[in-house]
Amino acid sequence: AFFWLVSLLLSSLIWFIAVKASDPRDESLQKGLLIFGVMFSVLLQEAFRFLYHKLLRKAIEGLVALSEDGCSPISIQQMAYVAGVGFGLMSGAFSMINLLADALGPGTVGIHGDSQLYFLTSAFMTMVLIFLHTFWGILFFHGCEHRRWWEITAVVVMHLAVSGSTFCNPLYVGSLVPSYLLMATAAAWAYLLSGGSAQNLRRFLLCK
């Protein structure tokens, strides 16, 4: 969570400087800066995910050196899951803060003919991002451990795609449907990489 906060702080600082140094009356320029800020923030988050993996690798080496049996008390898969959950929960917390800030008013959502589903769809988008960060953490760490750079690239591309799809709003179908499809894909992928199988899933569903 701390690493995600640092990445958000740095990306916010860059975007703030860019906005202050530009003409606020130029709407096309401001929209371009917003797109740049979102894409830059995504890349910075993934860069800090990579740095966090490197830090955890050093921590594991230290734990192995101190342990009596020469084994780490926690696996890299567990760390990947926890790291993904931390990124996701902090991302979701900030999304909820922004929503609550918008809910303070003034005015009513949809009063000018816009969609009244803003808060509902934002809640669904926050939920999918929390899950996605969890799955991305597993995929990203697996790619780093096995030097499968295409897995890392896939995570970055999915992150950029989900963040970029939000520019389709207020056409919420254009952002929610692709995001949930990517979440299902990332979930199945992370499940298989974690050692899951169709047989294990069937046993779980049948409570065997």
ZITALIN-V352703 format. One record per residue. RES is the residue in three letters. SS is DSSP state (2 for helix, 1 for strand, 0 for the rest). PSI is psi as a letter, one per 20 degrees, with the letter a starting at -180 (NA if undefined). D_FIRST is the distance of its C-alpha to the first C-alpha in Angstrom with 2 decimals. Layout:
# ZITALIN-V352703
{{RES:SS:PSI:D_FIRST} {RES:SS:PSI:D_FIRST}}
This chain:
# ZITALIN-V352703
{{ALA:0:h:0.00} {PHE:2:g:3.81} {PHE:2:h:5.47} {TRP:2:h:5.15} {LEU:2:g:6.22} {VAL:2:g:8.74} {SER:2:h:10.01} {LEU:2:g:10.57} {LEU:2:g:12.30} {LEU:2:g:14.47} {SER:2:h:15.46} {SER:2:h:16.29} {LEU:2:g:18.34} {ILE:2:g:20.23} {TRP:2:h:20.99} {PHE:2:g:22.13} {ILE:2:g:24.44} {ALA:2:g:25.82} {VAL:2:g:26.62} {LYS:2:h:28.30} {ALA:0:i:30.31} {SER:0:r:31.62} {ASP:0:o:34.18} {PRO:0:i:32.68} {ARG:0:i:35.87} {ASP:0:n:35.40} {GLU:2:g:33.67} {SER:2:h:33.59} {LEU:2:g:31.99} {GLN:2:h:29.31} {LYS:2:h:28.58} {GLY:2:h:28.43} {LEU:2:h:25.99} {LEU:2:g:23.75} {ILE:2:g:23.94} {PHE:2:g:23.31} {GLY:2:g:20.23} {VAL:2:g:18.72} {MET:2:g:19.73} {PHE:2:h:18.58} {SER:2:g:15.07} {VAL:2:g:15.01} {LEU:2:h:16.43} {LEU:2:h:14.05} {GLN:2:g:10.97} {GLU:2:h:13.03} {ALA:2:g:14.10} {PHE:2:h:10.73} {ARG:2:h:10.36} {PHE:2:g:13.78} {LEU:2:h:13.14} {TYR:2:h:10.47} {HIS:2:g:13.27} {LYS:2:g:15.74} {LEU:2:g:14.02} {LEU:2:h:13.87} {ARG:2:g:17.45} {LYS:2:h:18.56} {ALA:2:g:17.13} {ILE:2:g:19.04} {GLU:2:h:22.11} {GLY:2:h:22.01} {LEU:2:h:21.76} {VAL:2:h:24.62} {ALA:2:h:26.66} {LEU:2:i:26.40} {SER:0:q:27.04} {GLU:0:h:30.66} {ASP:0:j:30.85} {GLY:0:j:29.03} {CYS:0:q:26.34} {SER:0:p:22.59} {PRO:0:i:21.65} {ILE:0:p:18.78} {SER:0:r:19.20} {ILE:2:h:17.32} {GLN:2:g:17.39} {GLN:2:g:15.62} {MET:2:h:12.87} {ALA:2:g:12.78} {TYR:2:g:12.60} {VAL:2:g:9.81} {ALA:2:g:7.70} {GLY:2:g:9.00} {VAL:2:g:8.45} {GLY:2:g:4.68} {PHE:2:g:5.23} {GLY:2:g:8.16} {LEU:2:h:7.60} {MET:2:h:5.68} {SER:2:g:8.45} {GLY:2:h:10.90} {ALA:2:g:10.43} {PHE:2:h:11.25} {SER:2:g:13.98} {MET:2:h:15.45} {ILE:2:g:15.58} {ASN:2:h:17.49} {LEU:2:g:19.72} {LEU:2:h:20.55} {ALA:2:g:21.42} {ASP:2:h:23.76} {ALA:2:i:25.21} {LEU:0:i:26.48} {GLY:0:a:29.25} {PRO:0:r:31.90} {GLY:0:r:33.54} {THR:0:p:33.14} {VAL:0:p:31.30} {GLY:0:j:34.03} {ILE:0:h:36.73} {HIS:0:k:37.73} {GLY:0:i:37.98} {ASP:0:r:34.40} {SER:0:p:32.59} {GLN:0:j:31.88} {LEU:0:j:29.18} {TYR:2:g:26.47} {PHE:2:h:24.37} {LEU:2:g:25.07} {THR:2:h:24.20} {SER:2:h:21.02} {ALA:2:g:19.97} {PHE:2:h:20.89} {MET:2:h:19.05} {THR:2:g:15.78} {MET:2:g:16.45} {VAL:2:h:17.30} {LEU:2:h:14.20} {ILE:2:g:12.05} {PHE:2:g:14.60} {LEU:2:g:14.87} {HIS:2:h:11.33} {THR:2:g:12.00} {PHE:2:h:15.36} {TRP:2:h:14.48} {GLY:2:g:12.30} {ILE:2:g:15.50} {LEU:2:g:17.80} {PHE:2:g:16.15} {PHE:2:h:16.05} {HIS:2:g:19.55} {GLY:2:h:20.78} {CYS:2:g:19.64} {GLU:2:h:21.23} {HIS:0:j:24.45} {ARG:0:k:24.60} {ARG:0:n:24.94} {TRP:2:h:23.95} {TRP:2:h:25.12} {GLU:2:g:22.34} {ILE:2:g:19.76} {THR:2:h:21.93} {ALA:2:g:22.07} {VAL:2:g:18.32} {VAL:2:g:18.40} {VAL:2:g:21.55} {MET:2:g:20.27} {HIS:2:g:17.23} {LEU:2:h:19.80} {ALA:2:g:22.21} {VAL:2:g:20.07} {SER:2:h:18.98} {GLY:2:h:22.60} {SER:2:h:24.06} {THR:2:i:22.81} {PHE:2:i:25.50} {CYS:2:i:28.01} {ASN:0:q:27.35} {PRO:0:j:29.29} {LEU:0:n:30.60} {TYR:0:h:27.84} {VAL:2:h:29.43} {GLY:2:i:28.76} {SER:2:h:24.98} {LEU:2:g:24.53} {VAL:2:g:27.00} {PRO:2:h:25.79} {SER:2:g:22.13} {TYR:2:h:23.16} {LEU:2:g:25.46} {LEU:2:h:22.78} {MET:2:g:20.57} {ALA:2:g:23.61} {THR:2:g:24.24} {ALA:2:h:20.74} {ALA:2:g:20.86} {ALA:2:g:24.30} {TRP:2:g:23.44} {ALA:2:h:20.43} {TYR:2:g:22.73} {LEU:2:g:25.46} {LEU:2:h:23.45} {SER:0:j:22.23} {GLY:0:j:25.91} {GLY:0:r:26.67} {SER:0:r:30.08} {ALA:2:h:32.23} {GLN:2:g:34.13} {ASN:2:h:31.12} {LEU:2:g:30.07} {ARG:2:g:33.65} {ARG:2:h:33.83} {PHE:2:g:30.69} {LEU:2:h:32.12} {LEU:0:j:35.47} {CYS:0:l:33.99} {LYS:0:NA:35.79}}
